[in-house]
């Protein structure tokens, strides 16, 4: 049985904010979630299930007020920024940096704190309405921030002070708690301290909710909040004792649960709790961009046994252990470092491939059929794609408007292409695409610079550099770049127009 679909609008009393954000995360939704209560109006921007930004019409949620309350600016600086905001129409954060009141780093940290506070404050609401409008986000206005939805939900739940509300929202106290067998839920990114991890260890598949609340050394209110989070996030699954236990346990939706009967992968009740615990609590393995890319390229040419790093005679328990270990390492939602954003698609592909291998090898009938295919040579390796192949894929992704996919394929094409002058044109297309992604102007500039090192005669590269310098306020550098373009094409309309604007 799958999770309920998200209603486009409703009451917060009926659908709590933690459950709402978790549903959006699990379904990978993109759109804007608006929360209203009396005169309060807050909007949370969601992309692929992740919270990337938030805005509020409440005056106390504005950046200037938050920086003032945090002691980052004084009242005089605040008043100056408000006055300039009214006169120029610029963003208050930009004004504060231009005036030297805060550093760019202070601004970024302030925006992150502002977004977190806007999202966290409605967690204590009992009444109110929500509306989720699915669709593409405005690319110009939204600053993309990498914020773990799991951490946000946990921090929000920690603000709840109403004991009776928590108990009402929790499952029956006689429910037995199990670790989820769905790796997307079990291994999602969330920072737990040692006491919180110890509480999770109590979920052995034998203790009830009442047992855990009674046996935990944690204060009862904190314990109830944490259990509410684990259950809402899908890390723990409650199952009623007795005849209904198996029915509830089968609602997890983890890999291999689509089919029923003797030829299926094990349902949750048959998956050893110790295997899940071993994977969940083992020491974290560091992943780097290069490691993810290497694994991605290797996996394209590996059979399912090689994907899971097990032998062809591996037992079911060995396959389970291998699967949960790898699913944790390459879980797309565990990597919120800024540099890992560029390999998000590879992580998704790795995770999917690992799950396909697990589903096939854990089911006896599927495994026999797969072994027969391997023996007959049907799983022949594909020819290595050329740089032209990758560039064509990038062009196709660009035409569909998938900028991140296009950038990935253009980067792969450049990595495979030999060093020669016409490679500069590939850098041009790669940089132009990167520049269209919010917050990526600096990366685009580095790409254009590489193109200019290969061939400084390409007029378009100088123009693109000039446009970036102009957008970032580096006027003299912008003029210099446009002048370089005019040396090669004296009548270039873009360069002439941009220089006129800069001199105006």
C-alpha positions as CSV (number, residue, x, y, z in Angstrom):
1,X,0.0,0.0,0.0
2,X,1.5,3.3,-1.0
3,X,1.5,6.6,0.8
4,X,-1.5,8.8,0.2
5,X,-1.3,11.4,-2.6
6,X,-0.9,15.0,-1.7
7,X,-4.1,17.1,-1.7
8,X,-3.5,20.4,-3.5
9,X,-4.9,22.3,-0.6
10,X,-6.3,21.7,2.8
11,X,-6.2,22.4,6.5
12,X,-3.1,22.1,8.7
13,X,-5.3,20.5,11.4
14,X,-6.0,17.6,8.9
15,X,-2.5,17.4,7.3
16,X,0.3,18.4,9.7
17,X,3.3,20.3,8.2
18,X,5.9,17.5,9.0
19,X,3.8,14.9,7.1
20,X,3.1,17.4,4.3
21,X,6.8,18.1,3.7
22,X,7.7,14.4,4.0
23,X,5.1,13.6,1.3
24,X,6.5,16.3,-1.0
25,X,10.0,14.9,-0.4
26,X,9.1,11.2,-1.0
27,X,7.2,12.1,-4.2
28,X,10.0,14.4,-5.5
29,X,7.6,17.2,-6.1
30,X,8.5,20.6,-7.5
31,X,6.4,23.7,-6.8
32,X,5.4,26.3,-4.2
33,X,3.8,25.4,-0.8
34,X,1.9,28.3,0.7
35,X,0.9,28.4,4.3
36,X,-1.6,30.8,5.7
37,X,-2.9,31.6,9.2
38,X,-4.8,34.8,9.9
39,X,-2.5,37.6,8.5
40,X,0.5,35.3,8.2
41,X,1.5,34.1,4.7
42,X,4.6,32.0,4.0
43,X,5.8,30.4,0.8
44,X,8.2,27.4,0.7
45,X,9.9,26.6,-2.6
46,X,10.3,22.9,-3.3
47,X,12.5,21.4,-6.0
48,X,12.5,17.6,-6.5
49,X,11.2,17.2,-2.9
50,X,14.0,19.4,-1.4
51,X,13.4,22.8,0.3
52,X,15.4,25.4,-1.6
53,X,14.0,28.7,-0.5
54,X,11.2,30.4,1.4
55,X,9.6,33.8,1.6
56,X,7.2,35.5,4.0
57,X,4.9,38.5,4.0
58,X,5.3,38.9,7.8
59,X,7.5,41.9,8.5
60,X,9.5,40.2,11.3
61,X,10.6,37.5,8.8
62,X,12.4,40.1,6.5
63,X,16.1,39.7,6.2
64,X,16.9,43.2,7.7
65,X,14.9,42.5,10.8
66,X,16.5,39.1,11.2
67,X,20.0,40.4,10.9
68,X,19.1,43.2,13.4
69,X,17.8,40.7,15.9
70,X,20.8,38.5,15.5
71,X,23.2,41.4,16.1
72,X,24.7,41.3,12.7
73,X,23.8,45.0,12.0
74,X,22.9,47.9,14.2
75,X,19.8,50.1,14.1
76,X,21.5,52.9,12.2
77,X,22.7,50.5,9.5
78,X,19.3,49.0,9.4
79,X,17.6,52.4,8.8
80,X,20.2,53.4,6.1
81,X,19.5,50.1,4.3
82,X,15.7,50.6,4.4
83,X,16.0,54.1,3.1
84,X,18.2,53.0,0.2
85,X,15.9,50.1,-0.5
86,X,13.0,52.5,-1.0
87,X,15.1,54.8,-3.2
88,X,16.8,52.2,-5.4
89,X,14.5,49.1,-5.3
90,X,17.6,46.9,-4.7
91,X,17.5,43.9,-2.4
92,X,18.2,44.8,1.2
93,X,20.9,42.2,1.4
94,X,22.7,43.6,-1.7
95,X,22.6,47.1,-0.1
96,X,24.0,45.9,3.2
97,X,27.0,44.3,1.4
98,X,27.5,47.4,-0.9
99,X,27.6,49.6,2.2
100,X,30.1,47.4,3.9
101,X,27.8,46.7,6.8
102,X,28.1,42.9,6.3
103,X,30.3,40.6,4.2
104,X,28.9,38.4,1.3
105,X,29.5,35.4,3.7
106,X,27.3,37.1,6.3
107,X,24.6,37.7,3.7
108,X,24.6,34.0,2.6
109,X,24.5,32.8,6.2
110,X,21.7,35.4,7.0
111,X,19.6,34.2,4.1
112,X,20.0,30.5,5.1
113,X,18.9,31.5,8.7
114,X,16.0,33.5,7.3
115,X,14.8,30.6,5.2
116,X,15.1,28.2,8.0
117,X,13.1,30.4,10.4
118,X,10.4,31.0,7.8
119,X,10.0,27.3,7.3
120,X,10.3,26.3,11.0
121,X,7.9,28.8,12.5
122,X,4.6,27.1,11.1
123,X,5.5,23.8,12.8
124,X,3.8,25.0,15.9
125,X,0.6,26.0,14.1
126,X,-2.5,24.0,15.0
127,X,-4.8,25.9,12.7
128,X,-4.3,27.3,9.2
129,X,-4.5,26.4,5.5
130,X,-2.0,25.2,3.0
131,X,-1.9,25.1,-0.8
132,X,0.6,23.4,-3.0
133,X,0.9,24.6,-6.6
134,X,3.0,22.1,-8.6
135,X,5.1,23.4,-11.5
136,X,8.5,24.9,-12.5
137,X,10.0,27.5,-10.1
138,X,10.9,31.1,-11.2
139,X,14.5,30.9,-12.2
140,X,15.3,34.5,-11.8
141,X,14.1,35.2,-8.3
142,X,14.8,32.1,-6.3
143,X,18.2,31.6,-4.7
144,X,18.9,27.9,-4.6
145,X,19.9,26.7,-1.1
146,X,20.7,23.1,-0.2
147,X,18.7,22.3,2.9
148,X,18.1,18.8,4.1
149,X,14.3,18.2,4.4
150,X,15.0,15.6,7.1
151,X,16.9,18.2,9.2
152,X,14.2,20.8,8.7
153,X,11.4,18.4,9.8
154,X,13.4,17.3,12.9
155,X,14.2,20.9,13.9
156,X,10.6,21.9,13.4
157,X,9.2,19.0,15.4
158,X,11.6,20.0,18.3
159,X,9.7,23.3,18.5
160,X,6.4,21.5,19.3
161,X,5.5,22.1,23.0
162,X,2.0,20.5,23.1
163,X,2.3,17.0,24.7
164,X,-1.3,16.0,23.9
165,X,-0.9,17.0,20.3
166,X,2.2,14.8,20.0
167,X,0.4,11.8,21.5
168,X,-2.6,12.3,19.3
169,X,-0.4,12.4,16.2
170,X,1.6,9.3,17.1
171,X,0.4,5.8,16.2
172,X,-1.3,3.7,19.0
173,X,1.1,3.2,21.9
174,X,0.9,-0.6,21.5
175,X,2.3,-0.4,18.0
176,X,5.6,-2.3,17.5
177,X,8.3,-0.3,15.9
178,X,10.4,-1.6,13.0
179,X,13.2,0.0,10.9
180,X,12.0,0.8,7.4
181,X,13.2,-1.5,4.6
182,X,12.9,1.4,2.1
183,X,16.5,2.8,1.8
184,X,15.2,6.2,0.5
185,X,13.5,6.7,3.9
186,X,16.0,4.8,6.1
187,X,19.1,6.5,4.8
188,X,17.8,10.1,4.2
189,X,20.1,12.9,5.2
190,X,19.5,13.9,8.9
191,X,22.0,14.9,11.6
192,X,21.4,13.0,14.8
193,X,23.4,13.3,18.0
194,X,24.5,10.2,19.9
195,X,21.5,10.3,22.3
196,X,19.1,10.5,19.3
197,X,20.9,7.6,17.6
198,X,20.6,5.6,20.8
199,X,16.9,6.1,20.8
200,X,16.7,4.8,17.2
201,X,18.7,1.7,18.3
202,X,15.8,0.8,20.7
203,X,13.6,0.1,17.7
204,X,14.3,-3.6,17.5
205,X,11.1,-4.9,16.0
206,X,10.1,-6.1,19.5
207,X,9.5,-2.9,21.5
208,X,6.2,-1.0,21.3
209,X,5.9,2.7,21.2
210,X,5.0,2.6,24.9
211,X,8.1,0.5,25.7
212,X,10.4,2.9,23.9
213,X,8.9,5.9,25.7
214,X,9.2,4.1,29.0
215,X,12.7,2.7,28.6
216,X,14.5,5.7,27.0
217,X,16.8,7.7,29.2
218,X,15.7,10.8,27.2
219,X,13.1,13.2,28.7
220,X,9.6,12.0,27.7
221,X,8.8,15.1,25.7
222,X,12.0,14.9,23.7
223,X,11.6,11.2,23.2
224,X,8.0,11.7,21.9
225,X,9.2,14.4,19.5
226,X,12.0,12.2,18.2
227,X,9.7,9.2,17.7
228,X,7.2,11.4,15.9
229,X,10.0,12.5,13.6
230,X,11.3,9.0,12.9
231,X,7.7,7.8,12.1
232,X,6.8,10.8,10.0
233,X,10.1,10.6,8.0
234,X,9.5,6.9,7.4
235,X,12.6,5.8,9.2
236,X,10.5,3.8,11.6
237,X,7.4,1.9,10.6
238,X,4.7,1.1,13.3
239,X,3.0,-2.2,13.2
240,X,0.0,-3.3,15.3
241,X,0.5,-6.3,17.5
242,X,-1.2,-9.6,16.7
243,X,-3.1,-10.4,13.6
244,X,-2.8,-6.9,12.0
245,X,0.9,-6.7,12.4
246,X,1.8,-8.3,9.1
247,X,-0.7,-6.2,7.2
248,X,0.8,-3.0,8.7
249,X,4.3,-4.1,8.0
250,X,3.6,-4.8,4.4
251,X,2.8,-1.1,3.8
252,X,6.4,0.0,3.7
253,X,6.8,0.3,0.0
254,X,10.4,-0.8,0.0
255,X,12.2,-2.5,-2.9
256,X,10.9,-5.8,-3.9
257,X,7.5,-5.4,-2.4
258,X,5.5,-4.9,-5.6
259,X,4.8,-8.5,-6.1
260,X,3.2,-11.1,-3.8
261,X,3.6,-14.8,-3.6
262,X,6.6,-17.2,-3.4
263,X,8.6,-15.5,-6.1
264,X,8.8,-12.1,-4.4
265,X,11.6,-10.3,-2.6
266,X,11.2,-10.6,1.2
267,X,8.5,-8.4,2.8
268,X,9.6,-6.3,5.8
269,X,8.7,-8.9,8.4
270,X,11.2,-11.3,6.9
271,X,14.1,-8.9,6.4
272,X,16.5,-9.3,9.4
273,X,16.4,-6.3,11.7
274,X,20.1,-6.8,12.4
275,X,20.9,-6.3,8.7
276,X,19.1,-3.0,8.7
277,X,20.7,-1.9,11.9
278,X,24.2,-2.9,10.7
279,X,23.8,-0.7,7.5
280,X,22.1,2.2,9.4
281,X,24.7,2.5,12.2
282,X,27.9,1.5,10.4
283,X,30.6,4.2,10.1
284,X,29.9,6.7,7.3
285,X,31.9,6.4,4.1
286,X,33.0,9.6,2.4
287,X,31.9,10.1,-1.1
288,X,33.5,12.6,-3.5
289,X,32.4,13.8,-6.9
290,X,35.1,11.7,-8.6
291,X,34.2,8.6,-6.6
292,X,30.5,9.0,-7.7
293,X,31.5,9.5,-11.3
294,X,33.9,6.6,-11.3
295,X,31.2,4.3,-9.8
296,X,28.7,5.6,-12.3
297,X,30.9,4.8,-15.3
298,X,31.9,1.4,-13.9
299,X,28.3,0.4,-13.2
300,X,27.3,1.0,-16.8
301,X,29.4,-2.1,-17.8
302,X,28.9,-4.3,-14.7
303,X,26.5,-7.1,-14.2
304,X,24.2,-7.2,-11.2
305,X,26.6,-9.3,-9.1
306,X,29.4,-6.8,-9.8
307,X,27.1,-3.9,-9.0
308,X,26.3,-5.3,-5.6
309,X,30.0,-6.4,-5.2
310,X,29.0,-10.0,-4.4
311,X,29.9,-13.3,-5.9
312,X,27.6,-15.3,-8.2
313,X,27.1,-17.7,-5.3
314,X,26.1,-15.0,-2.8
315,X,23.4,-15.9,-0.3
316,X,20.2,-13.9,0.2
317,X,21.6,-12.4,3.5
318,X,24.9,-11.4,1.7
319,X,22.8,-9.7,-1.1
320,X,20.7,-7.9,1.5
321,X,23.8,-6.6,3.4
322,X,25.5,-5.5,0.2
323,X,22.3,-3.7,-1.0
324,X,21.7,-1.7,2.2
325,X,25.4,-0.8,2.5
326,X,25.5,0.5,-1.1
327,X,22.1,2.1,-1.0
328,X,23.2,4.1,2.0
329,X,26.5,5.2,0.4
330,X,24.9,6.4,-2.8
331,X,21.6,7.6,-1.4
332,X,20.7,10.8,-3.5
333,X,19.3,12.6,-0.4
334,X,22.3,12.1,1.8
335,X,24.6,14.4,-0.2
336,X,23.8,18.1,0.4
337,X,27.4,19.4,0.0
338,X,27.4,22.1,-2.7
339,X,30.0,20.3,-4.8
340,X,27.8,17.1,-4.9
341,X,25.0,19.0,-6.7
342,X,26.8,18.4,-10.0
343,X,26.5,14.6,-9.6
344,X,22.9,14.4,-8.4
345,X,21.8,12.7,-11.6
346,X,24.6,10.1,-11.3
347,X,23.6,9.4,-7.7
348,X,20.0,8.8,-8.8
349,X,21.2,6.5,-11.6
350,X,23.5,4.6,-9.2
351,X,20.7,4.2,-6.7
352,X,18.3,3.0,-9.3
353,X,20.8,0.5,-10.7
354,X,21.6,-0.9,-7.2
355,X,17.9,-1.3,-6.5
356,X,17.4,-3.1,-9.8
357,X,20.2,-5.5,-9.0
358,X,18.8,-6.2,-5.6
359,X,15.3,-6.8,-6.8
360,X,16.5,-9.2,-9.4
361,X,19.0,-11.2,-7.4
362,X,16.9,-11.5,-4.3
363,X,14.0,-13.2,-6.2
364,X,14.8,-16.8,-7.0
365,X,12.9,-16.9,-10.3
366,X,14.3,-13.6,-11.6
367,X,17.8,-14.6,-10.5
368,X,17.7,-17.9,-12.4
369,X,16.5,-16.0,-15.6
370,X,19.2,-13.4,-15.2
371,X,21.9,-16.1,-14.6
372,X,20.7,-17.8,-17.8
373,X,21.0,-14.5,-19.7
374,X,24.6,-14.0,-18.4
375,X,25.5,-17.5,-19.4
376,X,24.2,-17.0,-23.0
377,X,26.0,-13.7,-23.4
378,X,22.9,-11.6,-23.8
379,X,24.2,-9.0,-21.5
380,X,26.9,-7.8,-23.8
381,X,28.7,-4.6,-22.8
382,X,27.8,-1.4,-24.7
383,X,30.3,0.5,-26.7
384,X,31.9,3.4,-24.9
385,X,30.1,6.6,-26.0
386,X,32.2,9.3,-27.8
387,X,32.4,13.0,-27.0
388,X,30.1,13.6,-30.0
389,X,27.6,11.2,-28.4
390,X,27.7,13.1,-25.1
391,X,27.5,16.5,-26.9
392,X,24.4,15.3,-28.8
393,X,22.8,14.1,-25.5
394,X,23.6,17.6,-24.0
395,X,21.9,19.3,-26.9
396,X,18.8,17.1,-26.6
397,X,18.6,17.8,-22.8
398,X,19.1,21.6,-23.5
399,X,16.2,21.5,-26.0
400,X,14.0,19.9,-23.3
401,X,15.0,22.7,-20.9
402,X,16.9,20.3,-18.5
403,X,19.9,22.5,-17.9
404,X,21.6,20.4,-15.3
405,X,21.4,17.3,-17.5
406,X,22.7,19.3,-20.4
407,X,25.7,20.6,-18.3
408,X,26.5,17.1,-17.3
409,X,26.6,15.8,-20.8
410,X,28.6,18.8,-22.1
411,X,31.1,18.2,-19.3
412,X,31.4,14.6,-20.3
413,X,32.0,15.5,-23.9
414,X,34.7,18.0,-22.9
415,X,36.4,15.4,-20.7
416,X,36.6,12.9,-23.6
417,X,37.6,15.5,-26.3
418,X,41.3,16.0,-27.2
419,X,42.8,19.4,-26.7
420,X,42.4,21.4,-29.9
421,X,41.2,24.9,-30.9
422,X,37.7,24.0,-31.8
423,X,37.2,22.6,-28.3
424,X,36.6,26.3,-27.3
425,X,33.2,26.2,-29.0
426,X,32.2,23.3,-26.8
427,X,33.3,25.3,-23.8
428,X,31.1,28.2,-25.1
429,X,28.0,26.0,-25.2
430,X,28.7,24.5,-21.8
431,X,29.3,27.9,-20.2
432,X,26.2,29.4,-21.8
433,X,24.1,26.6,-20.4
434,X,25.7,26.8,-16.9
435,X,25.1,30.6,-16.8
436,X,21.3,29.9,-17.1
437,X,21.3,28.0,-13.8
438,X,20.6,30.3,-10.8
439,X,23.7,30.8,-8.7
440,X,26.1,29.4,-11.3
441,X,27.6,32.5,-12.9
442,X,31.0,32.0,-11.2
443,X,31.2,28.4,-12.6
444,X,30.2,29.7,-16.0
445,X,33.0,32.3,-15.9
446,X,35.5,29.6,-15.2
447,X,34.2,27.6,-18.2
448,X,34.5,30.5,-20.5
449,X,38.0,31.2,-19.3
450,X,39.1,27.7,-20.3
451,X,37.6,28.2,-23.7
452,X,39.6,31.5,-24.1
453,X,42.8,29.8,-23.1
454,X,42.3,27.4,-26.0
455,X,41.2,30.0,-28.5
456,X,41.2,33.7,-27.6
457,X,39.9,34.7,-31.0
458,X,36.3,33.4,-30.3
459,X,34.3,36.7,-30.0
460,X,31.3,35.0,-28.2
461,X,33.5,33.9,-25.3
462,X,34.6,37.5,-24.7
463,X,31.0,38.7,-24.9
464,X,29.9,36.0,-22.4
465,X,32.6,37.0,-20.0
466,X,31.6,40.7,-20.3
467,X,28.0,39.9,-19.6
468,X,29.0,38.0,-16.4
469,X,31.2,40.8,-15.2
470,X,28.4,43.3,-15.9
471,X,25.9,41.3,-13.9
472,X,28.3,41.0,-11.0
473,X,29.1,44.7,-10.9
474,X,32.7,44.4,-12.2
475,X,32.3,47.3,-14.7
476,X,35.9,47.8,-15.8
477,X,36.4,44.1,-16.4
478,X,33.1,44.0,-18.4
479,X,34.2,47.0,-20.6
480,X,37.6,45.2,-21.2
481,X,35.9,42.0,-22.3
482,X,33.5,43.8,-24.6
483,X,36.4,45.8,-26.0
484,X,38.3,42.5,-26.8
485,X,35.2,41.3,-28.6
486,X,35.1,44.5,-30.7
487,X,38.7,44.1,-31.7
488,X,37.6,40.9,-33.5
489,X,34.2,42.1,-34.6
490,X,34.1,46.0,-34.6
491,X,30.4,46.0,-35.5
492,X,29.2,43.4,-33.0
493,X,25.8,44.8,-31.8
494,X,25.8,43.1,-28.4
495,X,29.3,44.4,-27.4
496,X,28.5,47.9,-28.7
497,X,25.1,48.0,-26.8
498,X,26.6,46.7,-23.6
499,X,29.5,49.2,-23.6
500,X,27.0,52.0,-24.2
501,X,24.9,50.9,-21.2
502,X,28.0,50.7,-19.0
503,X,29.1,54.2,-19.9
504,X,25.6,55.6,-19.4
